[in-house]
Amino acid sequence: MSHPLHIVGGGLAGSEAAWQLAERGHDVVLHEMRPDVGTEAHKTDRLAELVCSNTFKSTETSNAHGLLKAEMRLLGCMILQCADAARVPGGSALTVDRDIFSAAVHARVSGHDRIVLERGEVATLPSPGIVATGPLTSSALAEAIRARLGVEALAFYDAIAPIVSHDSIDHDVVFRASRYGKETMEGEGDGAYLNCPMTREQYEAFLDALTTADKATAHEFDAVPYFEGCMPAEEMARRGRETLRFGPMKPVGLTDPRTGREAHAVVQLRMEDRGGRMWNLVGFQTRLRYPEQQRVFRMIPGLENAEFLRFGSIHRNSYLNAPASLAPHLALRDDARTLFAGQLTGVEGYTESTATGLLAGINLSRLLAGDEPVVPPTTTMLGALYRYLREADPRHFQPMNANFGLVDDLGMRVKDKRAKKEKLAERALADMAAWRDTVLAPTTASAGT
C-alpha cells in the first residue's frame, strides 16, 4: 500500500470505487478532468453530478432496480447512503435533490483522509487502478483504450432495440424459424428466431401508429447522427410504406409452419441471453418515448401483453464490448489489476453504474491482497448483470440495465408475475448476504471495516 491507487473518473462509479478502496485501507488518487476539461452535459465541478435524471428508480425489491439497490446496501454502498440523505418525495422511487446529493458525495469522498482528488485529464490506463469515465469519456483516454483493446472494442453511440420477457410472448401466435432455415441454434431444429407474423391490415395499422408516435427529445449533448445501421424504426417507416417490409420486417424465407405461407410482414425476436428469458426486437432501435413504445409495439401480433425488460433508445454513449474484450471481473485480460466500472463497461443507469464501481473497488483490494477477484452468484441481480457482460454475444452486444430476465430462473412455475419477482428477490437477498459473509468477510475483517 506504499503507492496510491489511481481511479479515473469522478462520477458515481469512480466515487464509489474510491470510497470502497479507501475504507479498506488503500491510499487513492481520484482523477476528475472537470473543470480543466469540461463536457457538454456537466454544469459543476463536483463529484457524482447527476446529468440526465434525479432518480435512482424504484426502491421496491419486486422491481429489478430496487432489488439491485437492496443488494448494494448489503455490501455497504456509500452512494446510496448519500442518496438517502438527499431524498425528496418521489413515491417508491429514490428521487434526490441533485445539488444536495452531489455535494454530499463530494464532501465525503474529498474529505476522506486516504483519498486525494486530482483535477485534470488522464490519457493512460492505470495499473493498478480503475477506469470509470462513463459515456462522455475524453477523446485522449478513449484513444488509449482503443489502442490497448483494439478498434472494435469501443463504441461511441447506442442503437438499442427493446427487449421483452419470454414469458410475456404469446407462443400461440409467434412461430420459431430462421430465414430459409439458416442460423439454426444448436439443439433448436426449428430455428434461432421467434417470428411475429402480420397481415397487410395489421402492418398498415402498425405503420400509422409508429410514424405518428411521440418521440423523446434528445439533450443537445446526446444528439447522434443517424447511420444506416442504427436508423430508428420510425425514421425508416417515414421513408416509405414498404421500407420496413424490405428491411427488418421482410417476410421472405420465413414460412409459418402452421399455415405453410409467408406473412405480409414479420417482426423477428432474437434471444438475448443463454437462458432464453429475454428476446430482442431485431431492427427496432427507436427514439419513441417509453409509454409510446409500449403502446405501439404491443400492436405486434404475439406481443399484446409484452413485458418490456429494456426499452429502445439511440444516444451517445462510449462503452466497451465487454464480452469480447474484458475479463469476467471487468478488467484487462492481460492485466487483472486494471479494472473498468460504470457505463463504460456496458451497463445502463445510475444504480448499475454505481454497483460496478462498488464491486471494482472490492475486487482491486482483493487482488492487491493476493486474493482472486469475485463476482456474486447469478441468482443475484448484480451477479446476473456481470454474467451478461461476460457471456452476451459480442457480435450483438448492447448495454444492459438491471432486469429480472437476467437472473437464474426459480426452477418452478409461478403464474403471478409479482409473486414470482418477490420470490426471486427473496432468494437474491439471501444469497447476497451469504456471499458477503462467506466470500468478503475475510477481506473486510482484515481491513477493519
C-alpha positions in Angstrom: 0.0 0.0 0.0 3.0 2.3 -0.3 1.9 3.5 -3.8 -1.6 5.1 -4.2 -4.2 3.5 -6.5 -5.5 5.6 -9.3 -9.2 5.9 -10.2 -10.0 7.7 -13.4 -13.4 9.4 -13.4 -15.3 11.1 -10.5 -18.8 10.1 -11.4 -20.9 7.6 -9.5 -18.8 4.5 -10.2 -15.5 6.2 -9.7 -16.6 7.9 -6.4 -17.9 4.6 -5.1 -14.8 2.7 -6.1 -12.5 5.2 -4.5 -14.6 5.1 -1.2 -14.5 1.3 -1.1 -10.8 1.2 -1.6 -10.1 3.9 1.0 -12.3 2.2 3.5 -10.2 -1.0 3.0 -7.0 0.9 3.9 -5.7 1.9 0.5 -4.4 5.4 -0.5 -6.3 6.6 -3.6 -5.9 9.3 -6.1 -9.2 10.1 -7.8 -8.8 11.8 -11.1 -11.6 14.1 -12.4 -10.9 16.1 -15.5 -13.6 18.8 -14.7 -13.3 21.8 -14.6 -10.0 21.7 -16.5 -11.7 19.8 -19.3 -15.5 20.2 -19.5 -18.3 18.1 -21.0 -21.5 19.1 -22.8 -23.5 17.7 -20.0 -22.0 18.7 -16.7 -22.6 22.0 -15.1 -20.5 21.9 -11.9 -17.0 20.5 -10.9 -18.4 18.3 -8.2 -18.1 14.6 -8.0 -21.1 12.4 -8.8 -23.0 15.1 -10.6 -26.3 13.7 -12.0 -26.9 14.9 -15.5 -29.9 13.1 -17.1 -32.3 12.5 -14.2 -32.6 12.9 -10.5 -34.0 9.5 -9.7 -32.3 6.2 -9.0 -35.6 4.5 -9.8 -37.6 2.1 -7.6 -36.8 1.1 -4.0 -39.2 -1.9 -4.1 -37.4 -5.2 -4.2 -40.1 -6.6 -6.5 -38.6 -4.1 -9.0 -35.2 -5.0 -10.6 -33.6 -1.7 -9.7 -35.0 -1.8 -6.2 -33.5 -5.3 -5.8 -30.1 -4.2 -7.0 -30.1 -1.3 -4.6 -31.0 -3.7 -1.7 -28.1 -5.9 -2.7 -25.7 -2.9 -2.8 -26.8 -1.8 0.6 -25.8 -5.3 1.9 -22.3 -4.5 0.5 -22.1 -1.1 2.2 -22.7 1.3 -0.8 -21.7 4.8 0.0 -23.5 6.4 -2.9 -26.9 5.1 -1.7 -26.2 6.4 1.8 -25.8 9.9 0.2 -28.9 9.4 -2.0 -30.9 8.6 1.1 -29.7 11.8 2.8 -30.7 13.8 -0.3 -34.0 12.1 -0.9 -37.1 14.2 -1.9 -40.7 12.9 -2.3 -41.0 10.6 -5.3 -43.2 7.8 -4.2 -41.5 4.4 -4.3 -38.6 5.9 -6.4 -35.3 7.0 -4.8 -35.5 10.6 -6.0 -32.9 13.1 -4.9 -32.1 16.7 -4.8 -29.3 16.8 -7.3 -27.3 19.6 -5.7 -27.6 18.1 -2.2 -26.7 14.7 -3.4 -23.6 15.6 -5.4 -22.4 18.0 -2.6 -22.8 15.1 -0.1 -20.8 12.7 -2.2 -18.1 15.3 -3.0 -17.7 16.2 0.7 -17.5 12.5 1.8 -15.0 11.4 -0.9 -12.8 14.5 -1.0 -12.8 14.7 2.8 -11.6 11.1 3.3 -8.1 11.1 4.7 -7.0 8.4 2.3 -8.4 10.0 -0.9 -6.7 12.8 -2.9 -8.8 14.5 -5.6 -6.7 15.4 -8.6 -8.0 17.6 -11.4 -7.0 17.2 -15.0 -7.4 14.8 -17.9 -5.8 11.3 -17.8 -4.8 9.8 -21.1 -3.3 6.4 -19.9 -4.7 3.3 -18.3 -3.7 3.0 -14.6 -2.2 -0.2 -13.2 -3.2 -0.9 -10.5 -6.3 1.2 -10.9 -9.9 1.6 -12.2 -11.2 3.4 -15.3 -14.7 4.7 -14.6 -15.1 7.6 -17.1 -18.6 7.0 -18.3 -20.4 7.7 -21.6 -18.5 11.0 -22.1 -15.0 9.6 -21.9 -12.4 12.1 -23.2 -11.0 11.6 -26.7 -7.5 11.1 -25.4 -8.4 8.3 -22.9 -10.8 6.7 -25.5 -7.9 6.6 -27.9 -5.7 4.9 -25.3 -8.4 2.3 -24.7 -8.8 1.6 -28.4 -5.0 1.3 -28.8 -4.9 -1.2 -26.0 -8.0 -3.2 -26.7 -8.5 -2.8 -30.5 -10.5 -0.5 -32.7 -13.7 -2.6 -32.4 -13.6 -2.7 -28.6 -15.1 0.8 -28.0 -18.4 2.1 -29.4 -19.5 5.7 -29.3 -23.3 5.5 -29.6 -26.1 3.2 -28.7 -28.6 1.9 -31.1 -30.7 -0.2 -28.8 -33.8 -2.2 -29.6 -36.4 -3.1 -26.9 -36.2 -6.4 -25.1 -39.3 -8.3 -23.9 -39.7 -11.2 -21.5 -40.1 -14.7 -22.9 -43.0 -15.4 -20.5 -45.0 -12.5 -21.8 -44.9 -13.5 -25.5 -48.0 -15.3 -26.9 -46.5 -18.5 -28.3 -49.7 -19.5 -29.9 -49.2 -16.6 -32.3 -45.4 -16.5 -32.9 -43.5 -19.3 -34.6 -39.9 -20.3 -34.4 -37.8 -20.2 -37.6 -34.7 -18.8 -39.2 -34.8 -17.2 -42.6 -34.5 -20.0 -45.2 -33.8 -22.4 -42.3 -30.4 -20.8 -41.8 -28.7 -19.8 -38.4 -30.3 -22.6 -36.6 -29.3 -22.8 -32.9 -27.7 -25.9 -31.5 -30.5 -28.1 -30.2 -33.2 -26.0 -31.8 -34.2 -27.6 -35.1 -36.9 -25.0 -35.8 -34.5 -22.0 -35.9 -33.0 -19.2 -33.9 -35.7 -16.6 -34.1 -39.2 -16.1 -32.8 -41.3 -14.6 -35.6 -44.4 -12.4 -35.2 -46.4 -12.6 -38.5 -48.5 -9.6 -39.7 -51.3 -9.4 -42.2 -51.5 -6.4 -44.6 -54.1 -4.7 -42.4 -52.0 -5.2 -39.2 -48.9 -3.9 -40.9 -50.6 -0.8 -42.2 -52.1 0.0 -38.8 -48.7 -0.6 -37.2 -47.0 1.8 -39.6 -49.6 4.5 -38.9 -49.0 4.2 -35.1 -45.3 4.1 -35.5 -44.9 7.2 -37.7 -47.3 9.3 -35.6 -46.0 8.3 -32.1 -44.3 10.8 -29.8 -40.5 10.8 -29.9 -38.3 11.6 -26.9 -36.4 14.9 -27.2 -32.6 14.4 -27.1 -30.4 16.5 -24.9 -28.0 18.6 -27.1 -25.1 16.7 -25.8 -26.9 13.4 -26.5 -27.5 14.1 -30.2 -26.1 11.5 -32.6 -26.1 11.2 -36.3 -28.3 8.5 -37.8 -26.3 5.9 -39.6 -27.9 3.3 -41.9 -27.0 0.6 -39.3 -28.8 2.4 -36.5 -31.7 4.1 -38.2 -34.7 4.4 -35.8 -37.6 2.2 -36.9 -39.9 5.2 -37.0 -37.5 7.0 -39.4 -37.3 4.0 -41.7 -41.1 3.9 -41.7 -41.3 7.6 -42.8 -39.1 6.8 -45.8 -42.0 4.9 -47.4 -44.7 2.4 -46.7 -42.7 -0.6 -47.9 -39.3 0.4 -46.3 -39.7 -1.8 -43.2 -41.0 -4.7 -45.3 -37.8 -4.6 -47.3 -35.8 -4.1 -44.1 -36.1 -5.6 -40.6 -39.7 -6.7 -41.3 -39.2 -8.6 -44.5 -41.2 -11.8 -44.6 -39.2 -13.7 -47.3 -37.8 -17.0 -46.3 -40.0 -17.3 -43.2 -42.8 -19.8 -43.7 -45.2 -20.2 -40.9 -45.3 -23.9 -40.3 -49.0 -23.7 -39.2 -50.2 -22.1 -42.5 -47.4 -23.0 -44.9 -47.4 -19.4 -46.1 -45.3 -16.3 -45.7 -46.9 -13.4 -43.8 -47.2 -9.9 -45.3 -44.6 -8.7 -42.8 -42.7 -10.3 -39.9 -41.1 -8.9 -36.7 -38.3 -11.1 -35.6 -37.2 -11.6 -32.0 -33.6 -12.7 -31.2 -32.6 -14.4 -28.0 -30.6 -12.0 -25.8 -29.4 -14.4 -23.1 -28.4 -18.1 -23.0 -31.4 -19.0 -20.8 -33.9 -17.7 -23.4 -35.6 -15.4 -20.9 -35.0 -12.2 -22.9 -35.8 -11.5 -26.5 -34.7 -8.6 -28.6 -36.9 -6.9 -31.3 -34.5 -7.1 -34.2 -34.0 -3.8 -36.0 -36.3 -1.8 -33.8 -33.9 0.7 -32.3 -36.1 3.7 -31.6 -36.4 7.2 -30.1 -40.0 6.8 -29.2 -40.9 7.7 -25.6 -41.2 4.7 -23.3 -45.1 4.8 -23.0 -45.3 5.1 -26.8 -43.0 2.1 -27.2 -45.4 0.0 -25.1 -48.4 1.2 -27.0 -47.0 0.8 -30.5 -45.0 -2.4 -30.1 -47.8 -4.2 -28.3 -49.7 -3.9 -31.6 -47.3 -6.6 -33.0 -49.0 -9.9 -33.0 -47.9 -12.1 -30.1 -46.7 -9.1 -28.1 -50.1 -7.8 -27.0 -49.1 -8.4 -23.3 -45.4 -7.9 -23.7 -43.4 -7.1 -20.6 -40.6 -4.8 -21.6 -37.3 -5.6 -19.8 -35.5 -2.8 -21.7 -36.8 0.0 -23.9 -35.2 1.0 -27.1 -33.0 4.1 -27.4 -30.4 5.9 -29.6 -28.0 8.2 -27.8 -24.3 9.0 -27.4 -22.5 6.5 -25.1 -18.9 5.4 -25.1 -18.9 1.8 -24.0 -16.7 -1.3 -24.2 -17.7 -4.5 -25.9 -17.2 -6.2 -22.5 -17.7 -9.9 -23.5 -15.2 -9.5 -26.4 -12.5 -7.5 -24.6 -12.7 -7.8 -20.7 -12.1 -10.5 -18.1 -15.1 -11.7 -16.0 -14.4 -9.2 -13.3 -14.3 -6.4 -15.9 -10.5 -6.0 -16.1 -8.0 -6.1 -18.9 -7.4 -9.6 -19.9 -3.6 -9.1 -19.9 -3.6 -7.1 -16.6 -6.1 -8.1 -13.9 -5.3 -5.0 -11.9 -6.6 -2.6 -14.4 -10.4 -2.7 -13.9 -13.3 -0.9 -15.6 -16.5 0.3 -14.0 -19.6 2.4 -14.7 -21.4 2.9 -18.0 -18.1 2.3 -19.9 -18.5 -1.4 -19.1 -21.8 -1.7 -20.9 -24.3 -1.2 -18.1 -27.2 1.3 -18.3 -28.3 3.5 -15.4 -27.2 5.2 -12.2 -27.7 2.2 -10.0 -26.0 -0.2 -12.3 -23.0 2.1 -12.8 -22.6 2.6 -9.1 -22.8 -1.2 -8.5 -19.9 -1.9 -10.9 -17.8 0.8 -9.1 -18.6 -0.9 -5.8 -17.5 -4.3 -7.0 -14.5 -2.9 -8.8 -13.3 -1.4 -5.6 -13.8 -4.6 -3.7 -12.0 -6.7 -6.3 -9.0 -4.4 -6.7 -8.5 -4.5 -3.0 -8.7 -8.3 -3.1 -6.2 -8.5 -5.9 -3.7 -6.4 -4.1 -4.1 -8.6 -1.1 -3.3 -11.7 -3.2 -6.9 -12.9 -3.4 -8.8 -13.8 -6.5 -11.4 -11.4 -7.9 -15.0 -12.4 -7.1 -18.5 -11.9 -8.6 -21.8 -12.6 -6.7 -23.9 -15.6 -7.7 -26.1 -15.3 -10.7 -29.2 -15.6 -8.5 -28.5 -12.0 -7.5 -29.1 -9.0 -9.7 -25.5 -7.8 -9.5 -24.1 -11.3 -10.3 -26.5 -11.7 -13.2 -25.6 -8.3 -14.6 -21.9 -9.3 -14.6 -22.8 -12.6 -16.3 -24.5 -10.7 -19.1 -21.3 -8.6 -19.5 -19.3 -11.8 -19.6 -21.5 -14.1 -21.7 -23.5 -11.9 -24.1 -22.9 -12.5 -27.8 -20.2 -10.0 -28.7 -21.5 -9.7 -32.3 -24.7 -8.1 -31.0 -23.6 -6.7 -27.7 -25.5 -3.6 -26.4 -25.6 -2.0 -23.0 -28.0 -3.5 -20.4 -29.9 -2.3 -17.4 -31.0 -4.4 -14.4 -34.0 -6.6 -15.1 -35.4 -9.9 -13.8 -34.7 -11.6 -17.2 -31.0 -11.7 -16.3 -31.2 -13.7 -13.1 -31.4 -17.5 -12.8 -34.9 -18.9 -13.0 -36.6 -20.2 -9.9 -36.9 -23.7 -11.3 -40.6 -23.7 -10.5 -43.6 -22.2 -12.2 -45.2 -19.1 -10.5 -48.1 -17.7 -12.5 -48.4 -14.4 -10.7 -45.7 -12.1 -12.0 -45.4 -10.0 -8.9 -45.2 -13.1 -6.7 -42.5 -14.5 -8.9 -40.4 -11.4 -8.7 -40.9 -11.3 -4.9 -39.6 -14.9 -4.7 -36.6 -14.0 -7.0 -35.9 -11.0 -4.8 -36.1 -13.0 -1.5 -33.7 -15.6 -2.9 -31.3 -12.9 -4.3 -31.0 -11.1 -1.0 -30.5 -14.3 1.0 -27.8 -15.4 -1.5 -26.1 -12.0 -1.5 -26.0 -11.9 2.3 -24.5 -15.4 2.4 -22.0 -14.5 -0.3 -20.9 -11.3 1.5 -20.5 -13.2 4.8 -18.5 -16.1 3.4 -16.6 -14.5 0.5 -16.0 -11.0 1.6 -15.8 -11.3 5.3 -12.0 -12.2 5.5 -11.0 -9.2 3.3 -13.4 -6.9 5.1 -12.3 -8.0 8.5 -8.6 -7.7 7.7 -9.2 -4.1 6.5 -11.0 -3.2 9.7 -14.3 -2.1 8.1 
